[in-house]
Amino acid sequence: MANTKTIADKTERKKVKRAARKKAAPKAKRTHARGSLKAKIKKSGKALGKR
């Protein structure tokens, strides 16, 4: 992404960012599902309370 900290005008900054996004190489396809690497928690039983 282009560095747009120096540009004060919002619309101008948007134009620069969009142009940079268009020029950038496309992202690679995902190799695994999005949430698959998150730590999993064991589900508690239905009768058990939260405390």
Secondary structure as UniProt FT lines:
FT   TURN            5..6
FT   HELIX           10..23
FT   TURN            34..37
//
